Amino acid sequence: MTGGAALPRGIGAGFVALLALFISIVSTGGNDARADTTPLKISIGYISEEIPEPDPLSLIEVVPKDKGLAGIKLGLEDNNTTGKFLKQDYTVTEKVIPDGGDLHQAATELASAGIKLIIADLTADRLLELAGFPEMQDAVILDIRTQDDRLRLTDCRANVFHIMPNRAMKADALAQYLVSKQWMKWVLIEGSNPDDKLFADAIRRAAKRFAGKIVEERTYTFTAGSRRTDTGQAQVRKQMTELTQRLPDYDVMIVADESEVFGDYLPYRTWDPRPVVGTQGLVPTAWHRAQEQWGATQIQRRFIKLAGRPMLERDYAGWAAARTFGESVTRISTADPKAMRDYMLSDQFELAAFKGQGLTFRHWDQQLREPILLASPLMLVSVSPQEGFLHQRTPLDTLGFDQPDSQCNLNP
């Protein structure tokens, strides 16, 4: 088991795994002693869809083709490091369908092979489709992609657990930081794509929740050319000037551009000298390549060794999903989906994940509670929840939908 507190310099992953094994054996009373030498086979299914991703605005940013899956593979390595001593063997079966492909066939093939522990890298609609298949009703599906708030409100499903933070969690994390800095007057600039509008909605909710004041809202309506060849610095400068001039007095500009059409052009090009935050600038995220606190340097280095690139947010979600299955099997000594679901929702489950505290699942919407990093392109700036934002259960529940806010009541 990996994650948690910072380690002395020079301590490697092998020592971490052995230490985790010792702790596991002591805390569980030696429940790893199996009656025979046959390894417990834990088969995990990975389902994804080949959705084309647009080129980033910057030439230095590369879009990897194994985003998410690389994190799962690192998580399986961690599981098998401990599994060697506990006689557990973890494998993953990959089902990557083409854009618009037959999702039901992929699910049927996994179910026919007896695989009911699923990691899903799917959009919201496709995830709901997967969760609704008869073959998946008794499965445990870990969602490492969707950020849609509706999946934690009206469209929650009993067989789906969310590893990726939703937009409300990210917007609340950002709002807490702005309020802690006394930057209370916000200008909101949103794109015209559906996901942009969903993040803007989350910002509006966060403003009401934490007493931020949105003094003006604007929408980016300029026609974009080729993302890399037709941008032209003169054109960009003119567009950003026209977009941001003649605004009322404000402290910070919040951009909602998940589609990455214009947001990266805003910093240093706004009419007024103001910081840019949101989907660009200072960004709320589950993971960042600059994260080194709480022992995170060792997982960053191990991931680079495995994948040849820095760990991205979806990679971290994939790693956490694989480790969620591994941690659960280690503790309950079975891969039965029902037993695993019950354990994941219990007070005994806790995932050490390089965030300074154990992560747990909310029982009403099955969202993973976790701190949210606030980062610039190269540096970690802060971590939310911010100091002073209190909750009767845990400060982590000040991020996103608390139980009274959610229409989900999956496990009363």
N, C-alpha and C positions, 0 to 999 in steps of 0.2 A: 504494500500500500504506500502511495506517495502523496506528498502534499503537506501543508500545514506550516509549522514554525520554521523560521530561518535556521540553516545549518551552518556549522563552522566551515570555514574555507577548506576546500580539499575533500570534503565528504562527498562520495560519489553515489550514483544511483543504486549500485549493488548493496552498499551499506544500508541505504534507505529501505530497500526491499527486505533485507534481513531483519532490520529493526522492526519493520511493520509486521513481519511474520511473527517475531517474538511477542510483540504486543498483542497480536491477534490470538495467539495460543494462550497467553496468560489470561486475557480478558474473557475468552470463551471457554476456559477450563479444559483446553486441549480437544475441542470438538473436531479437530482435523484428523484425528486418529481413526481412519476408516477400517472396516472389518477386513478388507482385502486390498490388494495392490492395484486393482483396476482403476484407472483415473476416471473421475467424473467428467463426462464430456459436456461442455457448455457451448452450444451452437447459437450464434447470433446472426440474424439476418440484417443486411443493409439494403435499403431500397432508396433509389434516387432516380431523378429524371434529368435528361440532358437538355437543360434549358439554356439557350445561348445567352451569354453575358456580354454587355457592350464593352468596348475598349474603354479603359480609364482615360481621363483627360490628360494625365501626366504620362510621359514615356517611361519614367522610372518605375511606375507601378505595373507589376506583372499580375495577370489573373491566372492563378494556378488551376489546373484541371482536376486536381485531387483535393480541392478544398473540402474540409469535413472528413473525408475518408482517411486522410493522412493522420488526423487526430485520433480517429478510431483505432488505427493500426498501432499508434503509440500506446493507447490505452490497453489494447490487447497484450502488447509486450509487457506492460506493468502487471496485468492480471496473471500472465503466465510465469512471470518471475516469482511471484508468490505461489502460484498454482503448482509449480514444480515440487514444493514442499508439502502442499496440502492435497496432492494428487488430484489436481483439477487441470483440465485442458480446454483452453478457449480457442474457438475458431470463428471466422466470419465468412458468410456466404453473401456475395455481392450480386444484387439485381439492379442494374442500371438500364432503365428503359429509355427509348428515344423520346423526344419532345412530343407529347400527345399520345404516347404508346400505351400498350395494354397493361395497366396497373394491376388489374384483377388477376391476370395470368401470373405475374410475378409473385403476388401474394399467395396464390394457390400453390405455386411450386414450392415456396418456403413452407407453407403449412403442410403440404404433402410429405415434406422431408422432416416433419416434426419440429420445425423451428418456429417458436412462438415468442422469442425475445427479439424485438425488432428495433433497429435504429433507422428513423425516417428522415431523409433530407429532401423534403417535398414542400411545395407551396401550400397555402392554407386550404384551398379547395381540394387539392389532391390528397392532402393529409386526412381531411374529413371523409373523402371517398374511401381511402384505405381503411380507416377506422370502422366504416360501415359494412365492410365485407363480412359475410357469415364466418369465413375462415379465420378472421382476426378478432372475433368477439372475446375469445379467451386469451388473447395475446397481451403482452405488455409492450407498448409502442413508445419509444423515447424520441421526441421531436427535437431536432438540432437545427432547424432552419426558421420556422415561422416566428414572426414578431407581432402578428395580428392580435389586437386586443380582444376581438370577438371570440377567439378561441379560449379566452379566459373569462368570458362573460356569458353569452347566450349559446355559443357553439362548443362548449366543453364536452369531452367524451371520457367515459370511465376507463377506457383502455389506452388513453393517451396521457403521457407525462411530458411536460415541457422543460427542456433543458435550456434552450435559448431564451434570454429575457425578452419580454414583450415591450412594445413601445411605451406603454404607461410607466413601466419600471425605469426605462432610460430617461424619459422626460422628467419624471420625479427626481431622479438622481441629479440631472442637470439643474432643475429648478432649485433644489436644496442648496447647491453650491452657489448659484447666483444670489439667492436670498442671504446666504451666510456672508457673501461679499458686499451686501447692501446694494447690489445692482438690481433695482426693483422695477425699472422702466424698460420694457422690451419692445423692439420692433420685430415682427414676424414676417419673413419672406419665404413663400412656399412655391414649389414647382407645380406644374399642371398635371402630373401623373398621379394615378390613384394612391400609390404608396406614399408619395409626398404629402398628400392631403391627410392620410391617416396619421403620419407623424405630426403634422400641424395640429390635428385634433388633440393628440396626446399633450402637446405643449399648451394648448388652451385649457385643457383639464388641469394640468399642473399649475398653471397660473392662478386658477381659482382656488386650488387646494393650498397653495403656499403664499398667497397674497401678492403674487407678481402682477404687474400691470402691463398689458399689451397696449401700447399707445397708438400703434398703427399696424395694419396688415397690408402686405402687397403680394402680388403674384407675378412670377417671372413669365412673361408672355412673348419674349423675343424669339424669332425663328432661329434655331440652331443649325449651323452647317455641319460639315464633317467634323467629328469630335477632335480629330488631330490635325487635319490639313487646312481647314477653312476658318480656324478660330481667329487668327490675326490679332495681334496685341492692340492695335488701334480700335478695332471693332469691339473687342472685349472691354477695353477701358471705357468706350462710349456707352456700351450697354450697362455696365455696372454703375456708371455715373448717373445715367438716366433713371436706373432702378432705385437708387438710394438717395437722391437729392430731395430737398424740400420736405424733410421729415420733421415731426415735432421733437422736442428734446427727449433723448433716450440714453440709456446706459450701455446696452448691449444689443447686438443684432443676432436673432436666432434664425437660422436657415433650415428649411425642411426640403431637402433635395436628395432623397434616397436613390433617385435614378442617376445621380451624378452628371447632371446636364450643365449646371452653372455654378453650383455652390463653391467649388474650389477656386473660382475666379474672384470671389467676394473679398477675402482677406487682403488688406492693403489697397483695395480699389474702391472702397466705400467713400461717399461724399464727405461724411464726417468721420473723424478718427475714433472708431469704436471697435471693440473686440467682436469677433464673429464666432458663434458657437452653434451647436446643433448637429446636423449630419456632416458638416465640415467645420474646420477650425478646431475648437475644443469639443471633442466628441464623447458622448457616453457610450461605453462598450463593455461587453463581458470580458474581453481580453485585449491586450496590446503588447506589441513586441518589446516595448520598453519596461514592462512589468518585471521587477526583480525582487520585490518584497516577499517575505514569508517563504523563502526558499524557491521562488519562481525561477531564479537563474538556472537551476539544474534542469527543469523541464524545458525551458527555452533552448538550452544547449542540446539536450537529447532530441528535441524535435528537429532542430536544424540538421543534426547528424542523420536523422531518419529521412527527412523530406528534402533537404537541400535548400530550405528557405525558412523565413520566420513563421511562427505560428500565428494564424489569423483567428478571428472570433469564431468562425464556424468550426475550425480545427479544434479549438478549445472545447466547444460544445460537444464535438464528436468524442474527444478524449474523456470528458466528464460523463458522457453517456456510457461509454465502455466501462469506465471505472465504477459507475453506479451499479451495473450488472455484476462486476467483479466483487465489489464491496459487499453486495447483498448475498451472493453465493458463498463468500468466505464466512459470513456470519451465520447463515441458516443452513449451510451444507446441502442445498438443493437448488436446482434450476427450475423448479416448478413455477409456472407463471403466477398462479394464484398466491402461493406462499411468498413469492418475491414481491408482488404488489402489496400484500398486507405488511410486509416488512418495510418497504419503502415509505409507507404512510405512517409507520409507527414512530414512537418517540425514540426508539433505539437506532434508527437509521441516521447516519451522519457521514457526509462525504468530505474528506480532506482534499482541498482543491486549490491551494496556493492563494487563498483569499483572506488569511488571517483568522478564520473561524470555520467551523463545520457547516456545510450546506445541507438543508433539509427541504422537504416538499411541503407545500401548503395543501392541506387535506381537502379544501373546498374546490380548488381548480387544478390541483396537481402541477402547479408551477414550482420550479426550483427556486428557493430563496437564495440570493447571492448578492454580495456587494457589487456595485457597478463602478468601473474605472472611468475616470475623466481624463482624457489624454489629448495632447496636441500631436501633430504628426510624428514627432521624435521623442516626446517626453511624457511621463505620467505626471499629471498635475495634482489630482486629488482622488479620493475614493469616497463614494456615498454608500450608505447614509452618512450625512454630515453630523458632526458632534452637536448635540442639543436637540435633535429630532428624535423624540422618544415614543415608545409604544409599549403597551401593557404586556405584550407577548415577546416581541423582539424588534429592535430598530429596523431590521430588514423588512418588516411588514409596513414600514412607511414608504416603501417603494412599490408602486403598482397597485393592484386591486386588493385591498384588505377584504376580509370576509363580509362586512356589511355592504361593501361596494359592488360585490360580484353577484350575478344571478346564478352562478354555479353553486351547487350544494351536493357535490358528488359523494362525499363521505361524511354525513352528519354525525 
